[in-house]
Amino acid sequence: MESPKSKYYLTAKKFWRTVVDIEKTADTSELQQQIEFHKRLLNIFQAGNFYYLVFNMYTGEVEIISEECENLIGYKPEELSLPFLMERIHPDDKAYFLNFEYKVVEFFKSLPYEKVKSYKVQYDFRFKRKDGHYIRILHQAIQIDYDENNFYRTLSLHTDISHIKQEGKPCFSLIGLDDEPSFLIFNSIKRSQNPMICLQSESEKF
């Protein structure tokens, strides 16, 4: 579904383009293997219905969205684009989303290449379904296509956790795999500040 590219979306796209300089054509077979492997890994942590998508960091668009999205958010894959998905995020959660994505790119830019595979991104936000009702989405993401200089694609899973978390501010964490440390970020939004830089945070290892 086509949606105007808002300043909100374009700001996020600027963040993503700081970690990729060139567009890379995907090896379809290899990409599918990566999806199946990581989908099984992430599925271990699922607490509700979910769908997955593959995100292209260079174009700022989704390349693949699984059919399960219709059951979860009411839209068919062909109806969706990333700008449209981002606009369906609750207005009060959009500043959190931007700042979370900024933290993601800054974290992975600073991470040694050999440790990229050992981290999963996790945060939540409220999302407006096609029927107009909001649900709480848990966003999980793993890098699946990257090299020493560029991050090309990520695999993300969106899970409905409304039955677990009905209220409260969005939370952000970096989950370490293979015995790497994890980080929980505590956030507060000051509405009077620029939403691009309004997230104050403290991190805690666990």
C-alpha positions in Angstrom: 0.0 0.0 0.0 1.4 3.4 -1.0 1.8 5.9 1.7 3.3 9.4 1.6 6.9 9.4 2.8 6.7 11.6 5.9 9.5 13.4 7.6 9.1 10.8 10.3 9.9 8.0 7.8 12.6 9.9 6.1 14.3 10.5 9.4 14.4 6.8 10.2 15.7 6.1 6.7 18.6 8.5 7.3 19.6 6.4 10.3 19.5 3.2 8.3 21.6 4.6 5.5 24.4 5.2 7.9 25.1 1.5 8.0 25.0 0.7 4.3 26.6 2.4 1.4 25.5 0.1 -1.5 22.6 -1.9 -2.5 23.1 -5.7 -2.7 21.1 -8.1 -4.7 19.9 -10.9 -2.5 20.7 -14.5 -3.2 17.2 -15.8 -3.0 18.1 -19.4 -1.9 20.6 -18.2 0.7 18.2 -15.6 2.0 15.4 -18.1 2.4 17.7 -20.4 4.3 18.7 -17.6 6.6 15.0 -16.7 7.1 14.1 -20.3 8.1 17.0 -20.7 10.4 16.5 -17.4 12.3 12.7 -17.7 12.2 13.0 -21.0 14.2 15.4 -19.3 16.6 13.2 -16.3 17.2 10.1 -18.5 17.4 11.5 -20.0 20.6 10.7 -16.7 22.3 7.3 -16.1 20.9 4.5 -15.4 23.3 1.6 -14.9 20.8 0.6 -14.8 17.1 3.3 -13.3 14.9 4.4 -12.6 11.3 7.8 -11.9 9.9 9.3 -9.5 7.4 12.7 -8.9 5.7 13.8 -5.3 5.7 16.2 -3.8 3.2 18.4 -1.2 5.0 19.5 0.5 1.7 16.1 1.1 0.2 14.3 1.5 3.5 11.6 -0.9 2.4 10.3 -4.4 3.2 11.1 -7.1 0.6 9.2 -10.0 2.1 6.2 -10.1 4.5 4.7 -13.3 5.6 1.0 -14.1 5.0 0.4 -14.3 8.8 0.3 -10.5 8.9 -3.4 -10.6 7.8 -4.4 -12.5 10.9 -2.5 -10.2 13.1 -3.0 -6.7 11.8 -5.8 -7.2 9.2 -3.7 -6.3 6.1 -2.5 -8.6 3.3 1.2 -8.5 2.4 0.5 -6.7 -0.9 -1.3 -3.9 0.9 1.8 -3.0 3.0 4.8 -0.8 2.7 7.2 0.3 5.4 6.1 4.0 5.4 2.5 2.7 5.8 3.4 0.4 8.7 5.3 3.2 10.4 2.3 5.5 10.2 0.1 2.9 11.9 2.2 3.1 15.1 0.5 4.9 17.9 1.3 8.7 17.8 2.7 8.6 21.3 5.0 5.8 20.4 6.5 7.2 17.2 9.3 9.2 19.0 10.2 6.0 20.9 10.4 4.1 17.6 12.7 6.7 16.0 15.0 6.7 19.0 15.1 2.9 19.3 16.1 2.7 15.6 18.8 5.3 16.2 20.1 3.2 19.1 20.1 0.1 16.9 22.2 1.5 14.2 24.6 3.1 16.6 25.0 -0.2 18.5 25.7 -2.3 15.4 28.1 0.3 14.0 30.2 0.0 17.1 30.0 -3.8 17.3 32.9 -6.0 16.1 32.0 -7.9 13.0 32.3 -11.3 14.6 29.7 -10.4 17.3 27.0 -9.2 15.0 25.4 -12.6 14.8 25.2 -12.7 18.6 22.7 -9.9 19.2 19.0 -9.6 18.8 17.1 -6.3 19.0 13.9 -6.2 20.9 11.3 -3.4 21.6 7.6 -2.9 21.7 5.1 -0.3 20.5 1.3 0.0 19.9 0.0 -0.6 16.4 -3.3 0.3 14.8 -4.9 -2.7 13.1 -7.1 -2.4 10.0 -10.2 -2.6 12.2 -9.0 0.5 14.1 -8.1 -1.3 17.3 -4.6 -1.0 18.8 -2.5 -4.0 19.8 0.9 -4.1 21.5 3.6 -5.4 19.1 6.8 -6.9 20.2 9.4 -6.2 17.5 12.4 -8.6 17.3 15.2 -8.3 14.7 18.3 -10.1 13.7 20.9 -9.1 11.1 20.8 -11.8 8.3 22.7 -10.2 5.4 25.8 -8.1 6.2 29.6 -7.9 5.7 32.4 -6.0 7.4 31.2 -2.7 6.0 27.5 -2.9 5.4 24.3 -4.1 6.9 22.0 -5.0 4.0 19.0 -6.9 5.5 17.4 -7.7 8.7 14.8 -10.3 9.7 12.1 -9.0 12.0 9.3 -10.8 13.8 6.2 -8.9 15.0 4.3 -10.6 17.8 1.0 -9.6 19.5 1.8 -9.3 23.2 -1.4 -7.3 24.1 -2.3 -10.1 26.5 1.0 -9.7 28.4 1.5 -5.9 28.3 -1.6 -3.7 28.0 -0.1 -0.4 29.4 3.2 1.3 30.0 5.9 2.9 28.0 7.7 1.1 25.1 10.8 -0.8 26.3 14.0 -1.4 24.4 16.6 -4.1 24.9 19.6 -5.7 23.1 19.6 -9.4 23.8 23.0 -11.1 23.8 23.2 -14.6 22.4 26.1 -17.1 22.8 26.9 -15.8 26.3 27.2 -12.2 25.2 25.8 -9.6 27.7 22.3 -8.2 27.2 21.3 -4.5 27.7 18.0 -3.1 28.9 17.4 0.5 28.1 15.3 2.7 30.4 13.7 5.5 28.5 11.8 8.8 29.2 10.3 11.1 26.6 10.3 14.9 27.0 7.6 16.1 24.6 9.0 19.6 24.4 12.1 18.4 22.7 12.9 17.3 19.2 11.6 13.7 18.8 14.8 12.8 17.0 16.8 13.5 20.2 14.2 13.4 22.9 15.0 10.0 24.3 16.9 10.0 27.5 18.2 6.6 28.6 20.2 4.6 31.0 21.4 1.1 30.2 21.8 -1.8 32.5 23.5 -5.1 31.7 21.8 -8.3 32.6 
